[in-house]
């Protein structure tokens, strides 16, 4: 039980900032933490990055997340911010502190997944992917650290991936960014631990979100088919998981996040928590 909350609302009174919250895992995290009692700030670029082949989130998506969060009787504040831009991230955190006075929890979740071969990956694709998935996490952690240090409390969870521990074809920039997330988490945990701050990553497998539900993604899994579909992608995903499961629901990752930011996870820091239906059996350690 959190020192602020109760068994059914362990985050009561806490302030949580979730990036990439307009839809997908970020929306699920925001609603889950709100249900647990946290006041929630949702942030998203809510725009299309030209190097990303699938449709990204919109302002209406962000508005829907805000509505879903508010249904749990907590305060909700939304911000449009590009995680590639350190000034925008700093301004985002400043706005949170202006509204709520502090930041207790950061879910650095914003991410993109451009699907290109190594030779197709241009400098712009590389920069956008690293800038969002890795530099964006760095910008966010650096921005919230002063508030957390001042309050001698903080829970930071970054979004890694199965690509944080393995390699995926046609995802060289994405894979590099997600391996980097784990290194950043360990370094931040070492520096911030003395201030009562834990820093971890969740490393999802294949998750049922818009990032993984589009034609380019389906063709990556079944290039042999003229018309690959969600169902054919699911068949390939199942083969790689000992539990014989396809894409997992976002809630599976949100439950792991909730564990890490409540008192149940207060002694866990500097690690990546794999949630991938057993795909971890392929890792060397």
C-alpha positions as CSV (number, residue, x, y, z in Angstrom):
1,X,0.0,0.0,0.0
2,X,1.3,3.4,-0.9
3,X,2.0,5.9,2.0
4,X,-0.5,8.2,0.3
5,X,-3.2,5.7,-0.8
6,X,-5.2,2.7,0.1
7,X,-5.3,-0.9,-1.1
8,X,-7.8,-0.2,-3.9
9,X,-6.3,3.2,-4.8
10,X,-2.5,2.9,-4.0
11,X,-1.6,6.0,-6.0
12,X,-4.1,8.3,-4.4
13,X,-2.6,11.9,-4.4
14,X,0.3,11.0,-6.6
15,X,1.0,12.9,-9.9
16,X,1.8,10.8,-12.9
17,X,3.1,12.0,-16.3
18,X,2.7,9.7,-19.2
19,X,4.2,10.5,-22.6
20,X,2.8,9.0,-25.8
21,X,-0.5,8.8,-24.1
22,X,-2.9,9.6,-26.9
23,X,-3.6,5.9,-27.6
24,X,-2.1,2.4,-27.3
25,X,0.0,1.5,-24.3
26,X,0.2,5.2,-23.2
27,X,-3.6,5.5,-23.0
28,X,-3.8,2.2,-21.1
29,X,-1.1,3.4,-18.6
30,X,-2.9,6.7,-18.1
31,X,-6.2,5.0,-17.4
32,X,-4.7,2.4,-15.1
33,X,-2.8,4.9,-13.0
34,X,-5.9,7.1,-12.8
35,X,-8.0,4.1,-11.6
36,X,-5.3,3.6,-8.9
37,X,-5.9,7.2,-7.8
38,X,-3.2,9.2,-9.4
39,X,-3.7,12.6,-10.9
40,X,-2.6,12.2,-14.5
41,X,-0.8,14.4,-17.1
42,X,-1.0,13.0,-20.6
43,X,1.4,14.1,-23.3
44,X,1.7,13.3,-26.9
45,X,3.0,14.7,-30.2
46,X,-0.5,14.3,-31.7
47,X,0.8,14.7,-35.1
48,X,2.4,12.8,-38.0
49,X,6.2,12.4,-38.3
50,X,6.9,12.1,-42.1
51,X,9.3,9.2,-41.7
52,X,6.7,7.1,-40.0
53,X,4.7,4.9,-42.5
54,X,1.6,4.3,-40.4
55,X,-0.9,6.9,-39.2
56,X,0.2,8.4,-35.9
57,X,-2.0,9.8,-33.1
58,X,-4.1,12.9,-33.3
59,X,-5.4,15.6,-31.0
60,X,-8.8,13.8,-30.9
61,X,-7.0,10.7,-29.7
62,X,-5.5,12.8,-26.9
63,X,-8.9,14.2,-26.0
64,X,-10.4,10.7,-25.8
65,X,-7.6,9.6,-23.4
66,X,-8.3,12.7,-21.2
67,X,-12.0,11.8,-21.1
68,X,-11.2,8.2,-20.1
69,X,-8.9,9.3,-17.4
70,X,-11.3,11.9,-16.0
71,X,-14.0,9.1,-15.6
72,X,-12.0,7.9,-12.6
73,X,-12.5,11.0,-10.6
74,X,-8.9,12.3,-10.8
75,X,-7.5,15.5,-12.2
76,X,-6.2,15.3,-15.7
77,X,-4.0,17.7,-17.7
78,X,-3.1,17.2,-21.4
79,X,0.0,18.6,-23.2
80,X,1.0,18.4,-26.8
81,X,4.8,18.0,-26.9
82,X,7.4,16.6,-29.3
83,X,9.8,14.4,-27.3
84,X,12.5,15.0,-29.8
85,X,12.7,18.6,-28.7
86,X,14.4,19.1,-25.3
87,X,12.9,22.6,-24.9
88,X,9.4,21.3,-25.5
89,X,9.9,18.5,-22.9
90,X,11.3,21.0,-20.3
91,X,8.2,23.2,-20.9
92,X,5.9,20.2,-20.6
93,X,7.4,19.3,-17.2
94,X,7.3,23.0,-16.1
95,X,3.6,23.1,-16.9
96,X,3.0,19.9,-14.9
97,X,4.7,21.5,-11.9
98,X,2.8,24.7,-12.3
99,X,-0.5,22.8,-12.3
100,X,0.2,20.1,-9.7
101,X,3.3,21.3,-7.8
102,X,5.5,18.2,-8.5
103,X,5.9,15.0,-10.6
104,X,5.9,11.7,-8.7
105,X,5.7,9.2,-11.6
106,X,7.1,9.4,-15.1
107,X,6.1,6.8,-17.7
108,X,8.4,7.7,-20.6
109,X,6.4,5.8,-23.2
110,X,6.4,7.9,-26.4
111,X,7.8,5.9,-29.3
112,X,7.7,5.3,-33.0
113,X,8.4,2.2,-35.1
114,X,9.5,3.0,-38.7
115,X,9.8,-0.2,-40.6
116,X,12.7,0.0,-43.1
117,X,15.6,-2.2,-44.0
118,X,19.1,-1.0,-43.0
119,X,19.8,0.3,-46.4
120,X,16.5,2.1,-46.6
121,X,17.1,3.8,-43.3
122,X,17.9,7.4,-44.1
123,X,19.5,9.9,-41.7
124,X,16.1,11.4,-41.2
125,X,14.5,8.1,-40.3
126,X,17.4,7.3,-37.9
127,X,17.3,10.8,-36.2
128,X,13.5,10.7,-35.8
129,X,13.6,7.2,-34.3
130,X,16.5,7.8,-31.9
131,X,15.2,11.2,-31.1
132,X,11.8,10.0,-30.1
133,X,12.5,6.6,-28.5
134,X,15.8,7.2,-26.8
135,X,16.6,10.9,-26.6
136,X,13.0,11.6,-25.7
137,X,13.3,9.3,-22.7
138,X,16.5,11.1,-21.7
139,X,14.9,14.5,-22.1
140,X,12.0,13.4,-19.9
141,X,14.1,11.9,-17.1
142,X,16.4,14.9,-17.0
143,X,13.4,17.2,-16.8
144,X,11.6,15.5,-14.0
145,X,14.7,14.7,-11.9
146,X,14.9,18.0,-10.1
147,X,11.3,17.8,-8.8
148,X,11.7,14.2,-7.7
149,X,15.1,14.9,-6.0
150,X,13.5,17.8,-4.1
151,X,10.7,15.6,-2.9
152,X,13.0,12.6,-2.2
153,X,10.6,10.4,-4.2
154,X,10.2,9.3,-7.7
155,X,9.1,6.4,-9.9
156,X,10.3,6.3,-13.5
157,X,9.4,3.7,-16.0
158,X,10.6,3.8,-19.6
159,X,9.2,1.7,-22.4
160,X,11.7,-0.7,-23.8
161,X,10.8,-3.6,-26.1
162,X,11.7,-7.2,-27.0
163,X,14.1,-5.2,-29.3
164,X,15.9,-4.1,-26.1
165,X,17.4,-7.6,-25.8
166,X,17.2,-9.0,-29.3
167,X,17.3,-7.9,-32.9
168,X,14.3,-7.5,-35.3
169,X,14.7,-7.3,-39.1
170,X,13.7,-4.0,-40.8
171,X,14.0,-2.2,-37.5
172,X,17.6,-1.3,-37.1
173,X,17.0,2.2,-35.8
174,X,14.2,1.0,-33.5
175,X,16.3,-1.8,-32.2
176,X,19.3,0.5,-31.5
177,X,17.0,3.0,-29.7
178,X,15.4,0.3,-27.5
179,X,18.8,-1.3,-26.5
180,X,19.8,2.3,-25.6
181,X,16.8,2.7,-23.3
182,X,18.0,-0.1,-21.1
183,X,21.5,1.4,-20.8
184,X,19.9,4.8,-19.9
185,X,17.7,3.2,-17.3
186,X,20.6,1.6,-15.5
187,X,22.7,4.8,-15.6
188,X,19.8,6.9,-14.3
189,X,18.9,4.3,-11.6
190,X,22.6,4.5,-10.3
191,X,22.5,8.3,-10.2
192,X,19.0,8.9,-8.8
193,X,18.7,5.9,-6.4
194,X,20.3,7.8,-3.5
195,X,17.4,10.3,-3.8
196,X,14.6,7.8,-3.3
197,X,14.0,7.4,-7.0
198,X,13.6,4.1,-8.9
199,X,14.2,3.9,-12.6
200,X,13.1,0.8,-14.6
201,X,11.9,-0.2,-18.0
202,X,9.1,-2.4,-19.2
203,X,10.0,-4.5,-22.2
204,X,6.8,-5.5,-24.1
205,X,6.5,-8.2,-26.7
206,X,4.1,-7.7,-29.5
207,X,1.2,-5.6,-28.3
208,X,-2.2,-5.0,-29.8
209,X,-1.9,-1.3,-30.6
210,X,-2.2,0.9,-33.7
211,X,1.6,0.8,-34.0
212,X,1.3,-2.9,-34.8
213,X,-2.0,-2.9,-36.7
214,X,-1.3,-1.7,-40.2
215,X,-0.4,-3.0,-43.7
216,X,3.3,-2.3,-43.5
217,X,3.6,-4.3,-40.2
218,X,1.6,-7.2,-41.7
219,X,3.8,-7.3,-44.8
220,X,6.9,-7.4,-42.5
221,X,5.6,-10.7,-41.0
222,X,4.3,-12.3,-44.2
223,X,6.1,-10.8,-47.3
224,X,5.1,-14.0,-49.2
225,X,1.4,-13.1,-49.1
226,X,-0.3,-10.7,-51.6
227,X,-2.8,-9.6,-49.0
228,X,-1.3,-10.1,-45.5
229,X,-3.7,-9.3,-42.6
230,X,-3.8,-9.0,-38.9
231,X,-4.6,-12.7,-38.6
232,X,-1.6,-13.8,-40.6
233,X,0.7,-11.7,-38.4
234,X,-0.8,-13.3,-35.3
235,X,0.1,-16.7,-36.6
236,X,3.8,-15.7,-36.9
237,X,3.8,-14.0,-33.4
238,X,2.4,-17.2,-31.8
239,X,5.1,-19.4,-33.2
240,X,7.7,-17.4,-31.3
241,X,6.1,-17.5,-27.9
242,X,6.1,-20.6,-25.6
243,X,2.7,-19.5,-24.3
244,X,1.4,-19.7,-27.9
245,X,-0.2,-16.2,-27.7
246,X,-0.5,-13.5,-30.4
247,X,-0.3,-9.8,-29.6
248,X,-0.9,-9.1,-26.0
249,X,-3.4,-6.5,-24.7
250,X,-1.9,-3.1,-23.6
251,X,-3.3,-3.8,-20.1
252,X,-0.7,-6.5,-19.7
253,X,2.0,-3.8,-19.9
254,X,0.0,-1.4,-17.8
255,X,-0.3,-3.9,-15.0
256,X,3.6,-4.2,-15.0
257,X,3.9,-0.4,-14.9
258,X,1.5,-0.2,-12.0
259,X,3.5,-2.8,-10.1
260,X,6.7,-0.8,-10.6
261,X,5.3,2.5,-9.5
262,X,3.5,1.4,-6.3
263,X,5.1,0.2,-3.1
264,X,5.0,-3.3,-4.4
265,X,7.9,-2.4,-6.7
266,X,9.7,0.1,-4.4
267,X,12.9,-2.0,-4.1
268,X,13.2,-2.7,-7.9
269,X,15.4,-0.4,-9.8
270,X,17.8,-0.4,-12.8
271,X,16.2,-3.3,-14.6
272,X,13.9,-4.2,-17.5
273,X,10.8,-6.2,-16.8
274,X,10.0,-8.5,-19.8
275,X,6.3,-8.9,-20.6
276,X,6.3,-11.1,-23.7
277,X,4.5,-14.4,-23.2
278,X,7.7,-16.3,-22.6
279,X,9.7,-15.0,-25.6
280,X,12.5,-14.2,-23.1
281,X,13.5,-17.9,-23.2
282,X,15.5,-17.0,-26.3
283,X,17.7,-14.5,-24.5
284,X,21.1,-15.5,-23.3
285,X,20.5,-14.2,-19.8
